[in-house]
Amino acid sequence: MSNLEPAATIVARLGGPAVVAGVVSVHRTRVSNWKRPKEKGGTGGLIPQKYHRPLLDYAARNEIDLKAEDFLASADDSVVAS
């Protein structure tokens, strides 16, 4: 199973699924689903927006380099609608 971005990098940077789950008050499997493809029940590498602010605040309190832009998929990951 491959990890999907940007969730894989953000979760790792913040200390792993268990830490992130504690920060946003969800089960760690929910966090792991952020790193799964949509076809397998995941979010395709995207972290739901309602968790961005709590994760950014946690990072700031713990001097972890994390910016709002880090939550955006790269241009390579984007699908252009026709």
Backbone as a chain_set.jsonl record, in Angstrom:
{"seq": "MSNLEPAATIVARLGGPAVVAGVVSVHRTRVSNWKRPKEKGGTGGLIPQKYHRPLLDYAARNEIDLKAEDFLASADDSVVAS", "coords": {"N": [[0.852, -1.184, 0.0], [0.661, 2.138, -0.913], [1.621, 5.32, 0.405], [-0.256, 8.283, 0.413], [-0.078, 11.661, -0.635], [-0.96, 14.986, 0.449], [-1.181, 13.949, 3.009], [0.357, 11.79, 4.109], [2.931, 12.875, 4.578], [2.332, 15.023, 6.319], [1.137, 13.736, 8.546], [3.277, 12.115, 9.389], [5.165, 14.11, 10.008], [3.951, 15.301, 12.197], [4.06, 13.343, 14.108], [2.909, 10.847, 13.775], [0.089, 8.536, 13.246], [-1.279, 7.965, 15.732], [-0.669, 10.143, 17.405], [-1.68, 12.309, 15.9], [-4.364, 11.554, 15.766], [-5.083, 11.868, 18.448], [-4.809, 14.629, 18.702], [-6.884, 15.625, 17.072], [-9.057, 14.309, 18.045], [-10.094, 11.78, 17.058], [-10.371, 8.301, 16.047], [-7.386, 6.412, 15.517], [-7.44, 4.923, 13.171], [-9.03, 6.391, 11.474], [-7.351, 8.517, 10.859], [-5.357, 7.076, 9.532], [-6.808, 6.378, 7.286], [-6.735, 8.68, 5.805], [-4.479, 8.418, 4.343], [-5.0, 6.6, 2.415], [-6.089, 5.388, -0.81], [-8.982, 6.72, -2.489], [-10.579, 4.779, -3.667], [-10.27, 2.691, -1.976], [-11.582, 3.322, 0.306], [-10.439, 5.496, 1.535], [-9.254, 8.935, 1.804], [-7.821, 9.73, -0.313], [-5.359, 10.889, 0.178], [-5.829, 13.389, 1.151], [-6.396, 15.593, 3.877], [-9.238, 16.117, 5.787], [-10.768, 19.333, 5.771], [-11.788, 20.378, 8.195], [-10.016, 19.588, 10.105], [-7.676, 20.959, 9.707], [-7.07, 23.481, 11.039], [-6.877, 22.708, 13.871], [-4.639, 21.003, 13.648], [-2.671, 22.688, 12.602], [-2.474, 24.504, 14.741], [-1.567, 22.788, 16.786], [0.924, 22.092, 15.691], [2.195, 24.606, 15.722], [2.293, 25.123, 18.51], [4.079, 23.174, 19.245], [6.366, 23.716, 17.905], [6.683, 22.715, 15.28], [7.337, 22.54, 11.89], [4.895, 23.5, 9.89], [2.594, 24.503, 7.491], [-0.344, 26.166, 6.206], [-0.464, 25.821, 3.462], [0.697, 23.373, 3.124], [-1.289, 21.501, 3.288], [-2.478, 21.322, 0.852], [-2.966, 19.53, -2.169], [-0.395, 18.652, -4.458], [0.292, 20.08, -7.711], [0.752, 17.996, -9.441], [-0.8, 16.003, -8.372], [-3.36, 16.828, -8.769], [-6.509, 16.66, -10.439], [-7.632, 17.66, -13.487], [-10.682, 18.923, -14.391], [-12.692, 18.172, -17.199]], "CA": [[0.0, 0.0, 0.0], [1.462, 3.35, -0.973], [1.095, 6.461, 1.144], [-0.667, 9.366, -0.464], [0.266, 13.002, -0.181], [0.017, 15.414, 1.459], [-1.476, 13.389, 4.334], [1.448, 10.96, 4.623], [3.99, 13.753, 5.085], [1.84, 15.798, 7.465], [0.969, 12.821, 9.679], [4.619, 11.753, 9.846], [5.786, 15.297, 10.598], [3.31, 15.591, 13.477], [4.355, 12.305, 15.074], [2.265, 9.583, 13.458], [-1.365, 8.475, 13.339], [-1.8, 8.017, 17.1], [-0.548, 11.528, 17.889], [-2.628, 13.133, 15.148], [-5.709, 11.168, 16.211], [-5.3, 12.508, 19.734], [-4.951, 16.074, 18.498], [-8.183, 15.954, 16.469], [-10.084, 13.514, 18.741], [-10.675, 10.713, 16.243], [-9.632, 7.045, 16.154], [-6.199, 6.447, 14.646], [-7.74, 4.364, 11.851], [-9.537, 7.489, 10.643], [-6.15, 9.215, 10.367], [-4.731, 6.193, 8.539], [-7.617, 6.44, 6.057], [-6.315, 9.853, 5.025], [-3.344, 7.993, 3.515], [-5.466, 5.524, 1.532], [-6.789, 5.839, -2.017], [-10.447, 6.822, -2.365], [-11.212, 3.522, -4.051], [-10.134, 1.751, -0.856], [-12.236, 3.889, 1.48], [-9.666, 6.603, 2.1], [-9.518, 10.29, 1.308], [-6.94, 10.012, -1.438], [-4.207, 11.692, 0.587], [-6.246, 14.707, 1.641], [-6.88, 15.687, 5.251], [-10.452, 16.945, 5.786], [-10.495, 20.721, 6.137], [-12.14, 20.686, 9.579], [-8.879, 19.259, 10.967], [-6.506, 21.775, 9.382], [-6.753, 24.456, 12.096], [-6.313, 22.063, 15.06], [-3.305, 20.478, 13.364], [-1.77, 23.844, 12.51], [-2.277, 25.012, 16.099], [-0.702, 21.824, 17.471], [2.27, 22.252, 15.142], [2.755, 25.87, 16.217], [2.597, 24.955, 19.942], [5.179, 22.223, 19.391], [7.47, 24.175, 17.04], [6.786, 21.822, 14.128], [7.172, 23.312, 10.654], [3.696, 23.122, 9.139], [1.883, 25.68, 6.973], [-1.635, 25.87, 5.582], [-0.207, 25.374, 2.087], [1.11, 21.964, 3.152], [-2.48, 20.662, 3.201], [-2.955, 21.298, -0.536], [-2.347, 18.552, -3.066], [0.488, 19.27, -5.45], [-0.283, 20.172, -9.05], [0.857, 16.659, -10.026], [-1.859, 15.16, -7.822], [-4.657, 17.392, -9.108], [-7.18, 16.186, -11.646], [-8.292, 18.783, -14.162], [-11.986, 18.539, -14.935], [-12.848, 18.575, -18.608]], "C": [[0.887, 1.233, 0.0], [0.789, 4.455, -0.16], [0.799, 7.579, 0.163], [-0.4, 10.701, 0.192], [-0.9, 13.949, -0.354], [-0.167, 14.775, 2.827], [-0.305, 12.608, 4.911], [2.543, 11.82, 5.247], [3.548, 14.498, 6.331], [1.716, 14.905, 8.7], [2.338, 12.43, 10.243], [5.282, 12.926, 10.569], [5.23, 15.586, 11.998], [3.488, 14.476, 14.51], [3.652, 10.984, 14.861], [0.769, 9.596, 13.708], [-1.92, 8.587, 14.757], [-1.754, 9.432, 17.661], [-1.588, 12.407, 17.217], [-4.058, 12.823, 15.572], [-6.04, 11.815, 17.548], [-5.534, 13.999, 19.605], [-6.353, 16.419, 18.004], [-9.334, 15.106, 17.022], [-10.858, 12.556, 17.83], [-9.853, 9.452, 16.482], [-8.476, 7.064, 15.16], [-6.463, 5.829, 13.276], [-8.325, 5.419, 10.923], [-8.363, 8.256, 10.045], [-5.458, 8.368, 9.301], [-5.5, 6.199, 7.224], [-7.279, 7.656, 5.202], [-5.191, 9.484, 4.062], [-3.711, 6.847, 2.584], [-6.151, 6.116, 0.307], [-8.302, 5.87, -1.782], [-11.122, 5.499, -2.695], [-11.113, 2.461, -2.964], [-10.689, 2.34, 0.437], [-11.506, 5.029, 2.141], [-10.071, 7.947, 1.526], [-8.601, 10.669, 0.155], [-5.768, 10.903, -1.089], [-4.566, 13.064, 1.115], [-6.759, 14.608, 3.076], [-8.112, 16.579, 5.228], [-10.183, 18.329, 6.389], [-10.804, 21.03, 7.6], [-11.005, 20.362, 10.552], [-7.651, 20.138, 10.721], [-6.119, 22.697, 10.536], [-6.226, 23.766, 13.35], [-4.895, 21.514, 14.835], [-2.281, 21.597, 13.228], [-1.471, 24.417, 13.897], [-1.353, 24.095, 16.901], [0.747, 21.98, 16.999], [2.929, 23.52, 15.679], [3.159, 25.743, 17.692], [3.83, 24.089, 20.162], [6.364, 22.524, 18.482], [7.769, 23.192, 15.911], [6.489, 22.653, 12.883], [5.986, 22.768, 9.851], [2.957, 24.392, 8.763], [0.574, 25.228, 6.33], [-1.439, 25.309, 4.171], [0.167, 23.892, 2.033], [-0.074, 21.011, 2.998], [-3.018, 20.545, 1.773], [-2.231, 20.217, -1.327], [-1.47, 19.281, -4.06], [-0.213, 19.282, -6.809], [-0.248, 18.814, -9.739], [-0.262, 15.734, -9.579], [-3.256, 15.624, -8.229], [-5.202, 16.803, -10.396], [-7.915, 17.38, -12.24], [-9.595, 18.281, -14.766], [-12.107, 19.015, -16.361], [-14.214, 19.145, -18.871]], "O": [[1.779, 1.35, 0.84], [-0.436, 4.517, -0.053], [1.532, 7.782, -0.805], [-0.485, 10.848, 1.411], [-1.747, 13.733, -1.221], [0.627, 15.039, 3.731], [-0.002, 12.75, 6.095], [3.025, 11.512, 6.337], [4.304, 14.596, 7.297], [2.15, 15.29, 9.786], [2.523, 12.421, 11.46], [5.891, 12.745, 11.624], [5.954, 16.059, 12.874], [3.107, 14.645, 15.668], [3.782, 10.08, 15.686], [0.235, 10.533, 14.3], [-2.94, 9.246, 14.961], [-2.697, 9.871, 18.319], [-2.295, 13.163, 17.884], [-4.873, 13.733, 15.721], [-7.167, 12.264, 17.755], [-6.362, 14.568, 20.316], [-6.95, 17.393, 18.463], [-10.457, 15.181, 16.523], [-12.089, 12.524, 17.827], [-8.764, 9.518, 17.052], [-8.579, 7.663, 14.09], [-5.781, 6.171, 12.31], [-8.135, 5.348, 9.709], [-8.378, 8.603, 8.864], [-5.021, 8.895, 8.277], [-4.903, 6.043, 6.158], [-7.518, 7.648, 3.995], [-4.978, 10.177, 3.067], [-2.83, 6.193, 2.026], [-6.722, 7.205, 0.369], [-8.823, 5.116, -0.96], [-12.122, 5.137, -2.075], [-11.799, 1.441, -3.028], [-10.316, 1.915, 1.53], [-11.914, 5.487, 3.209], [-11.094, 8.075, 0.853], [-8.613, 11.813, -0.299], [-5.235, 11.598, -1.953], [-3.679, 13.829, 1.491], [-7.463, 13.664, 3.437], [-8.05, 17.691, 4.703], [-9.468, 18.466, 7.382], [-10.133, 21.875, 8.194], [-11.027, 20.81, 11.698], [-6.68, 20.055, 11.473], [-4.965, 22.696, 10.966], [-5.198, 24.199, 13.871], [-4.057, 21.561, 15.736], [-1.148, 21.463, 13.69], [-0.329, 24.775, 14.185], [-0.465, 24.567, 17.61], [1.675, 21.998, 17.807], [4.102, 23.498, 16.052], [4.234, 26.197, 18.083], [4.542, 24.253, 21.153], [7.254, 21.692, 18.31], [8.923, 22.877, 15.621], [5.499, 23.383, 12.839], [6.074, 21.715, 9.22], [2.719, 25.255, 9.608], [0.411, 24.065, 5.961], [-2.175, 24.418, 3.746], [-0.026, 23.237, 1.008], [0.105, 19.852, 2.624], [-3.921, 19.748, 1.518], [-1.027, 20.018, -1.167], [-1.774, 20.405, -4.457], [-1.197, 18.572, -7.015], [-1.131, 18.509, -10.54], [-0.637, 14.804, -10.292], [-4.229, 14.891, -8.051], [-4.453, 16.489, -11.322], [-8.72, 18.025, -11.569], [-9.607, 17.333, -15.552], [-11.682, 20.119, -16.7], [-14.514, 19.533, -20.0]]}, "num_chains": 1, "name": "protein.A"}
